[in-house]
Amino acid sequence: MKKIPSLQRELVRSLQIPKDLALQESLVTLSGSSEILVENYRRILEYEENIIRILLKKGRMRIEGEHLCIAYYSRDEMKITGFIQAVFFDR
């Protein structure tokens, strides 16, 4: 059963297709400790000043910090600002 995912990953690599598009992976870009960009997410689970929890296409992400704020979001991406202290991923 594990041959299909490995075959899929090999095909993506050989065709040079971005993993986030082909495998429905989320793309997380952290800029220092003040900004994080999340692409390919499903929905916001929790939004408070010190914690933001996000349901990703594969798993969940928890961002902890101070004065966290969702600067903008669309169907495909969101930008979070504030003092980011930790980012956790769960499957």
The first five atom37 places (N, CA, C, CB, O) and aatype in JSON, in Angstrom:
{
  "aatype": [12, 11, 11, 9, 14, 15, 10, 5, 1, 6, 10, 19, 1, 15, 10, 5, 9, 14, 11, 3, 10, 0, 10, 5, 6, 15, 10, 19, 16, 10, 15, 7, 15, 15, 6, 9, 10, 19, 6, 2, 18, 1, 1, 9, 10, 6, 18, 6, 6, 2, 9, 9, 1, 9, 10, 10, 11, 11, 7, 1, 12, 1, 9, 6, 7, 6, 8, 10, 4, 9, 0, 18, 18, 15, 1, 3, 6, 12, 11, 9, 16, 7, 13, 9, 5, 0, 19, 13, 13, 3, 1],
  "atom_mask": [
    [1, 1, 1, 1, 1],
    [1, 1, 1, 1, 1],
    [1, 1, 1, 1, 1],
    [1, 1, 1, 1, 1],
    [1, 1, 1, 1, 1],
    [1, 1, 1, 1, 1],
    [1, 1, 1, 1, 1],
    [1, 1, 1, 1, 1],
    [1, 1, 1, 1, 1],
    [1, 1, 1, 1, 1],
    [1, 1, 1, 1, 1],
    [1, 1, 1, 1, 1],
    [1, 1, 1, 1, 1],
    [1, 1, 1, 1, 1],
    [1, 1, 1, 1, 1],
    [1, 1, 1, 1, 1],
    [1, 1, 1, 1, 1],
    [1, 1, 1, 1, 1],
    [1, 1, 1, 1, 1],
    [1, 1, 1, 1, 1],
    [1, 1, 1, 1, 1],
    [1, 1, 1, 1, 1],
    [1, 1, 1, 1, 1],
    [1, 1, 1, 1, 1],
    [1, 1, 1, 1, 1],
    [1, 1, 1, 1, 1],
    [1, 1, 1, 1, 1],
    [1, 1, 1, 1, 1],
    [1, 1, 1, 1, 1],
    [1, 1, 1, 1, 1],
    [1, 1, 1, 1, 1],
    [1, 1, 1, 0, 1],
    [1, 1, 1, 1, 1],
    [1, 1, 1, 1, 1],
    [1, 1, 1, 1, 1],
    [1, 1, 1, 1, 1],
    [1, 1, 1, 1, 1],
    [1, 1, 1, 1, 1],
    [1, 1, 1, 1, 1],
    [1, 1, 1, 1, 1],
    [1, 1, 1, 1, 1],
    [1, 1, 1, 1, 1],
    [1, 1, 1, 1, 1],
    [1, 1, 1, 1, 1],
    [1, 1, 1, 1, 1],
    [1, 1, 1, 1, 1],
    [1, 1, 1, 1, 1],
    [1, 1, 1, 1, 1],
    [1, 1, 1, 1, 1],
    [1, 1, 1, 1, 1],
    [1, 1, 1, 1, 1],
    [1, 1, 1, 1, 1],
    [1, 1, 1, 1, 1],
    [1, 1, 1, 1, 1],
    [1, 1, 1, 1, 1],
    [1, 1, 1, 1, 1],
    [1, 1, 1, 1, 1],
    [1, 1, 1, 1, 1],
    [1, 1, 1, 0, 1],
    [1, 1, 1, 1, 1],
    [1, 1, 1, 1, 1],
    [1, 1, 1, 1, 1],
    [1, 1, 1, 1, 1],
    [1, 1, 1, 1, 1],
    [1, 1, 1, 0, 1],
    [1, 1, 1, 1, 1],
    [1, 1, 1, 1, 1],
    [1, 1, 1, 1, 1],
    [1, 1, 1, 1, 1],
    [1, 1, 1, 1, 1],
    [1, 1, 1, 1, 1],
    [1, 1, 1, 1, 1],
    [1, 1, 1, 1, 1],
    [1, 1, 1, 1, 1],
    [1, 1, 1, 1, 1],
    [1, 1, 1, 1, 1],
    [1, 1, 1, 1, 1],
    [1, 1, 1, 1, 1],
    [1, 1, 1, 1, 1],
    [1, 1, 1, 1, 1],
    [1, 1, 1, 1, 1],
    [1, 1, 1, 0, 1],
    [1, 1, 1, 1, 1],
    [1, 1, 1, 1, 1],
    [1, 1, 1, 1, 1],
    [1, 1, 1, 1, 1],
    [1, 1, 1, 1, 1],
    [1, 1, 1, 1, 1],
    [1, 1, 1, 1, 1],
    [1, 1, 1, 1, 1],
    [1, 1, 1, 1, 1]
  ],
  "atom_positions": [
    [[0.81, -1.2, 0.0], [0.0, 0.0, 0.0], [0.85, 1.27, 0.0], [-0.92, 0.0, 1.19], [0.38, 2.3, -0.47]],
    [[2.07, 1.22, 0.51], [2.9, 2.41, 0.59], [3.57, 2.73, -0.73], [3.94, 2.24, 1.66], [4.23, 3.77, -0.85]],
    [[3.43, 1.87, -1.73], [4.06, 2.12, -3.02], [3.39, 3.27, -3.76], [4.04, 0.86, -3.88], [4.06, 4.01, -4.47]],
    [[2.09, 3.43, -3.61], [1.38, 4.49, -4.32], [1.86, 5.87, -3.86], [-0.13, 4.37, -4.1], [2.22, 6.68, -4.71]],
    [[1.9, 6.17, -2.55], [2.41, 7.48, -2.15], [3.85, 7.72, -2.6], [2.31, 7.63, -0.64], [4.2, 8.82, -3.01]],
    [[4.7, 6.68, -2.51], [6.09, 6.89, -2.93], [6.17, 7.07, -4.45], [6.97, 5.71, -2.49], [7.0, 7.85, -4.93]],
    [[5.33, 6.39, -5.2], [5.28, 6.57, -6.65], [4.79, 7.98, -6.98], [4.37, 5.5, -7.3], [5.3, 8.63, -7.88]],
    [[3.78, 8.43, -6.23], [3.25, 9.78, -6.43], [4.33, 10.83, -6.14], [2.02, 10.01, -5.54], [4.49, 11.78, -6.9]],
    [[5.05, 10.65, -5.06], [6.12, 11.6, -4.71], [7.23, 11.59, -5.77], [6.71, 11.26, -3.33], [7.78, 12.64, -6.11]],
    [[7.57, 10.41, -6.28], [8.6, 10.31, -7.3], [8.15, 10.99, -8.59], [8.95, 8.84, -7.57], [8.95, 11.66, -9.25]],
    [[6.89, 10.83, -8.95], [6.35, 11.48, -10.14], [6.37, 13.0, -9.98], [4.92, 11.0, -10.41], [6.74, 13.71, -10.91]],
    [[5.99, 13.48, -8.82], [6.02, 14.92, -8.55], [7.44, 15.45, -8.66], [5.44, 15.23, -7.14], [7.67, 16.5, -9.25]],
    [[8.39, 14.71, -8.09], [9.79, 15.14, -8.14], [10.3, 15.14, -9.57], [10.67, 14.22, -7.28], [10.97, 16.09, -9.98]],
    [[10.01, 14.11, -10.34], [10.53, 14.03, -11.7], [9.9, 15.07, -12.63], [10.3, 12.63, -12.26], [10.56, 15.54, -13.56]],
    [[8.65, 15.42, -12.39], [7.99, 16.44, -13.21], [8.24, 17.85, -12.7], [6.51, 16.18, -13.27], [7.83, 18.83, -13.33]],
    [[8.91, 17.97, -11.57], [9.25, 19.24, -10.94], [8.01, 20.09, -10.64], [10.21, 20.03, -11.84], [8.0, 21.31, -10.83]],
    [[6.96, 19.41, -10.17], [5.74, 20.1, -9.75], [5.92, 20.46, -8.28], [4.46, 19.2, -9.97], [6.38, 19.63, -7.5]],
    [[5.57, 21.69, -7.88], [5.69, 22.04, -6.47], [4.9, 21.09, -5.57], [5.21, 23.47, -6.24], [3.74, 20.79, -5.85]],
    [[5.53, 20.62, -4.5], [4.89, 19.64, -3.61], [3.6, 20.17, -3.01], [5.84, 19.26, -2.5], [2.64, 19.42, -2.85]],
    [[3.58, 21.46, -2.66], [2.38, 21.99, -2.03], [1.17, 21.9, -2.95], [2.61, 23.43, -1.6], [0.05, 21.75, -2.46]],
    [[1.36, 21.99, -4.26], [0.24, 21.89, -5.2], [-0.12, 20.43, -5.47], [0.59, 22.58, -6.51], [-1.29, 20.06, -5.39]],
    [[0.85, 19.63, -5.79], [0.6, 18.26, -6.2], [0.16, 17.35, -5.07], [1.82, 17.69, -6.84], [-0.71, 16.5, -5.27]],
    [[0.72, 17.51, -3.9], [0.43, 16.61, -2.78], [-0.49, 17.24, -1.73], [1.72, 16.17, -2.13], [-0.68, 16.68, -0.65]],
    [[-1.05, 18.4, -2.02], [-1.93, 19.13, -1.12], [-1.28, 19.41, 0.22], [-3.21, 18.35, -0.91], [-1.92, 19.35, 1.27]],
    [[-0.01, 19.73, 0.17], [0.72, 20.09, 1.38], [0.52, 21.57, 1.66], [2.22, 19.76, 1.25], [0.36, 22.37, 0.74]],
    [[0.52, 21.93, 2.92], [0.46, 23.33, 3.29], [1.87, 23.91, 3.21], [-0.14, 23.52, 4.71], [2.86, 23.2, 3.43]],
    [[1.94, 25.17, 2.91], [3.22, 25.87, 2.83], [3.22, 26.94, 3.91], [3.46, 26.49, 1.4], [2.35, 27.81, 3.92]],
    [[4.19, 26.87, 4.81], [4.28, 27.8, 5.93], [5.6, 28.56, 5.81], [4.18, 27.05, 7.3], [6.67, 27.95, 5.75]],
    [[5.51, 29.88, 5.77], [6.69, 30.73, 5.66], [6.76, 31.63, 6.88], [6.66, 31.57, 4.35], [5.88, 32.46, 7.11]],
    [[7.81, 31.46, 7.66], [8.02, 32.25, 8.87], [9.06, 33.31, 8.58], [8.46, 31.35, 10.07], [10.16, 33.0, 8.14]],
    [[8.71, 34.57, 8.84], [9.64, 35.69, 8.64], [10.03, 36.23, 10.01], [9.01, 36.81, 7.75], [9.29, 37.01, 10.61]],
    [[11.18, 35.81, 10.48], [11.62, 36.21, 11.81], [10.65, 35.7, 12.86], [0.0, 0.0, 0.0], [10.17, 34.57, 12.76]],
    [[10.37, 36.52, 13.85], [9.42, 36.11, 14.88], [8.18, 37.0, 14.86], [10.08, 36.15, 16.26], [7.43, 37.05, 15.84]],
    [[7.97, 37.69, 13.74], [6.85, 38.64, 13.72], [5.82, 38.38, 12.62], [7.38, 40.0, 13.56], [4.8, 39.08, 12.57]],
    [[6.06, 37.4, 11.76], [5.14, 37.21, 10.64], [5.18, 35.77, 10.16], [5.48, 38.17, 9.49], [6.25, 35.17, 10.06]],
    [[4.01, 35.22, 9.88], [3.93, 33.87, 9.33], [2.86, 33.86, 8.25], [3.6, 32.82, 10.45], [1.76, 34.38, 8.43]],
    [[3.19, 33.25, 7.11], [2.27, 33.13, 5.99], [1.92, 31.65, 5.85], [2.89, 33.7, 4.67], [2.81, 30.81, 5.77]],
    [[0.64, 31.34, 5.82], [0.17, 29.96, 5.71], [-0.63, 29.83, 4.42], [-0.7, 29.55, 6.96], [-1.62, 30.54, 4.22]],
    [[-0.2, 28.92, 3.55], [-0.9, 28.68, 2.29], [-1.47, 27.26, 2.31], [0.06, 28.88, 1.07], [-0.91, 26.37, 2.95]],
    [[-2.57, 27.07, 1.61], [-3.24, 25.77, 1.5], [-3.75, 25.26, 2.85], [-2.3, 24.74, 0.89], [-3.44, 24.14, 3.25]],
    [[-4.51, 26.06, 3.53], [-5.12, 25.64, 4.79], [-6.61, 25.41, 4.57], [-4.89, 26.7, 5.91], [-7.16, 25.8, 3.54]],
    [[-7.25, 24.76, 5.53], [-8.69, 24.51, 5.4], [-9.53, 25.52, 6.14], [-9.01, 23.12, 5.89], [-10.42, 26.15, 5.57]],
    [[-9.23, 25.68, 7.46], [-10.03, 26.64, 8.22], [-9.34, 27.0, 9.52], [-11.42, 26.09, 8.51], [-8.4, 26.33, 9.95]],
    [[-9.81, 28.06, 10.14], [-9.31, 28.52, 11.44], [-10.11, 27.8, 12.52], [-9.42, 30.09, 11.58], [-11.34, 27.86, 12.52]],
    [[-9.42, 27.14, 13.43], [-10.08, 26.42, 14.52], [-10.23, 27.26, 15.77], [-9.31, 25.16, 14.84], [-11.24, 27.18, 16.46]],
    [[-9.23, 28.08, 16.06], [-9.23, 28.91, 17.26], [-8.45, 30.18, 16.97], [-8.63, 28.15, 18.48], [-7.39, 30.14, 16.33]],
    [[-8.98, 31.3, 17.44], [-8.31, 32.57, 17.19], [-8.4, 33.42, 18.45], [-8.94, 33.31, 15.96], [-9.46, 33.96, 18.77]],
    [[-7.28, 33.54, 19.14], [-7.18, 34.37, 20.33], [-5.88, 35.16, 20.26], [-7.25, 33.5, 21.63], [-5.06, 34.93, 19.38]],
    [[-5.71, 36.08, 21.18], [-4.54, 36.96, 21.15], [-3.22, 36.2, 21.34], [-4.67, 38.02, 22.21], [-2.18, 36.63, 20.84]],
    [[-3.26, 35.08, 22.07], [-2.04, 34.34, 22.37], [-1.93, 32.98, 21.67], [-1.94, 34.13, 23.84], [-0.9, 32.31, 21.78]],
    [[-2.97, 32.57, 20.96], [-2.95, 31.27, 20.28], [-3.86, 31.3, 19.06], [-3.38, 30.14, 21.23], [-4.97, 31.83, 19.1]],
    [[-3.35, 30.73, 17.98], [-4.15, 30.54, 16.77], [-3.96, 29.09, 16.35], [-3.73, 31.54, 15.62], [-2.84, 28.62, 16.18]],
    [[-5.07, 28.39, 16.18], [-5.03, 27.0, 15.72], [-5.67, 26.93, 14.35], [-5.75, 26.04, 16.73], [-6.73, 27.51, 14.11]],
    [[-5.01, 26.22, 13.43], [-5.44, 26.15, 12.04], [-5.52, 24.69, 11.6], [-4.49, 26.96, 11.12], [-4.61, 23.91, 11.88]],
    [[-6.59, 24.34, 10.91], [-6.7, 23.03, 10.3], [-6.07, 23.11, 8.92], [-8.2, 22.55, 10.21], [-6.5, 23.89, 8.07]],
    [[-5.04, 22.32, 8.71], [-4.34, 22.29, 7.43], [-4.96, 21.21, 6.56], [-2.82, 22.04, 7.63], [-5.83, 20.47, 7.02]],
    [[-4.53, 21.1, 5.34], [-5.03, 20.03, 4.47], [-4.6, 18.67, 5.0], [-4.54, 20.22, 3.03], [-5.3, 17.68, 4.81]],
    [[-3.44, 18.63, 5.67], [-2.95, 17.4, 6.29], [-2.46, 17.74, 7.69], [-1.81, 16.73, 5.44], [-1.29, 18.09, 7.87]],
    [[-3.33, 17.65, 8.66], [-2.94, 17.91, 10.04], [-3.41, 19.25, 10.56], [0.0, 0.0, 0.0], [-4.28, 19.9, 9.97]],
    [[-2.83, 19.65, 11.67], [-3.18, 20.89, 12.34], [-1.92, 21.65, 12.72], [-4.04, 20.62, 13.58], [-0.84, 21.07, 12.87]],
    [[-2.07, 22.95, 12.88], [-0.96, 23.8, 13.27], [-1.43, 24.7, 14.41], [-0.43, 24.65, 12.06], [-2.55, 25.21, 14.39]],
    [[-0.56, 24.89, 15.4], [-0.85, 25.78, 16.53], [0.26, 26.8, 16.62], [-0.99, 24.99, 17.86], [1.44, 26.45, 16.69]],
    [[-0.11, 28.06, 16.63], [0.84, 29.16, 16.74], [0.62, 29.82, 18.08], [0.69, 30.19, 15.56], [-0.5, 30.21, 18.41]],
    [[1.69, 29.95, 18.86], [1.61, 30.58, 20.17], [2.49, 31.83, 20.17], [2.04, 29.6, 21.3], [3.55, 31.85, 19.55]],
    [[2.03, 32.86, 20.87], [2.8, 34.09, 20.95], [2.04, 35.17, 21.68], [0.0, 0.0, 0.0], [1.16, 34.89, 22.5]],
    [[2.39, 36.4, 21.38], [1.75, 37.56, 22.02], [1.24, 38.5, 20.94], [2.75, 38.29, 22.96], [1.88, 38.68, 19.9]],
    [[0.09, 39.08, 21.18], [-0.52, 40.05, 20.26], [-0.67, 39.48, 18.86], [0.31, 41.34, 20.22], [-0.43, 40.18, 17.87]],
    [[-1.07, 38.2, 18.76], [-1.25, 37.58, 17.46], [-2.48, 38.15, 16.77], [-1.37, 36.05, 17.6], [-3.51, 38.38, 17.4]],
    [[-2.34, 38.38, 15.48], [-3.43, 38.99, 14.7], [-3.4, 38.41, 13.3], [-3.29, 40.55, 14.67], [-2.33, 38.29, 12.69]],
    [[-4.55, 38.05, 12.78], [-4.64, 37.63, 11.38], [-4.76, 38.91, 10.56], [-5.86, 36.63, 11.13], [-5.82, 39.54, 10.53]],
    [[-3.68, 39.27, 9.89], [-3.63, 40.51, 9.12], [-4.57, 40.44, 7.92], [-2.19, 40.8, 8.66], [-5.25, 41.41, 7.59]],
    [[-4.59, 39.29, 7.26], [-5.55, 39.05, 6.18], [-5.67, 37.55, 5.95], [-5.12, 39.78, 4.87], [-4.78, 36.78, 6.33]],
    [[-6.75, 37.16, 5.34], [-6.9, 35.77, 4.92], [-7.81, 35.7, 3.71], [-7.45, 34.91, 6.07], [-8.69, 36.54, 3.52]],
    [[-7.58, 34.69, 2.9], [-8.41, 34.4, 1.75], [-8.7, 32.91, 1.78], [-7.72, 34.82, 0.4], [-8.37, 32.23, 2.75]],
    [[-9.3, 32.41, 0.75], [-9.6, 30.98, 0.7], [-8.33, 30.13, 0.71], [-10.42, 30.67, -0.54], [-8.36, 28.98, 1.16]],
    [[-7.23, 30.69, 0.21], [-6.01, 29.91, 0.03], [-4.86, 30.25, 0.98], [-5.54, 30.08, -1.35], [-3.99, 29.42, 1.21]],
    [[-4.85, 31.47, 1.53], [-3.71, 31.84, 2.35], [-4.11, 32.83, 3.44], [-2.62, 32.44, 1.5], [-5.15, 33.49, 3.36]],
    [[-3.25, 32.91, 4.46], [-3.46, 33.89, 5.51], [-2.11, 34.37, 6.02], [-4.3, 33.31, 6.66], [-1.1, 33.67, 5.94]],
    [[-2.12, 35.59, 6.54], [-0.91, 36.18, 7.12], [-1.2, 36.5, 8.58], [-0.46, 37.46, 6.33], [-2.19, 37.17, 8.9]],
    [[-0.33, 36.02, 9.45], [-0.47, 36.23, 10.88], [0.71, 37.08, 11.34], [-0.53, 34.87, 11.67], [1.86, 36.8, 10.99]],
    [[0.42, 38.1, 12.13], [1.47, 38.97, 12.65], [1.41, 38.97, 14.17], [1.34, 40.41, 12.09], [0.42, 38.52, 14.76]],
    [[2.44, 39.47, 14.79], [2.55, 39.53, 16.24], [3.92, 39.0, 16.65], [0.0, 0.0, 0.0], [4.81, 38.85, 15.82]],
    [[4.07, 38.71, 17.93], [5.32, 38.12, 18.42], [5.12, 36.62, 18.49], [5.74, 38.71, 19.82], [4.49, 36.12, 19.42]],
    [[5.66, 35.89, 17.52], [5.48, 34.44, 17.41], [6.56, 33.76, 18.25], [5.55, 33.97, 15.93], [7.75, 33.93, 18.01]],
    [[6.11, 33.0, 19.24], [7.04, 32.31, 20.13], [7.23, 30.85, 19.78], [6.56, 32.43, 21.55], [8.31, 30.29, 19.99]],
    [[6.18, 30.2, 19.24], [6.28, 28.77, 18.93], [5.26, 28.39, 17.86], [6.06, 27.92, 20.19], [4.18, 28.97, 17.79]],
    [[5.64, 27.4, 17.03], [4.74, 26.84, 16.04], [4.79, 25.32, 16.2], [5.12, 27.29, 14.57], [5.87, 24.73, 16.2]],
    [[3.62, 24.7, 16.34], [3.52, 23.25, 16.52], [2.67, 22.65, 15.42], [2.92, 22.91, 17.9], [1.7, 23.26, 14.96]],
    [[3.04, 21.43, 14.99], [2.28, 20.7, 13.99], [1.84, 19.37, 14.57], [3.12, 20.48, 12.7], [2.61, 18.7, 15.26]],
    [[0.59, 18.99, 14.29], [0.03, 17.7, 14.7], [-0.57, 17.04, 13.47], [-1.04, 17.88, 15.83], [-1.11, 17.71, 12.59]],
    [[-0.47, 15.75, 13.42], [-1.1, 14.99, 12.32], [-2.48, 14.58, 12.7], [-0.29, 13.76, 11.94], [-3.17, 13.93, 11.9]]
  ]
}
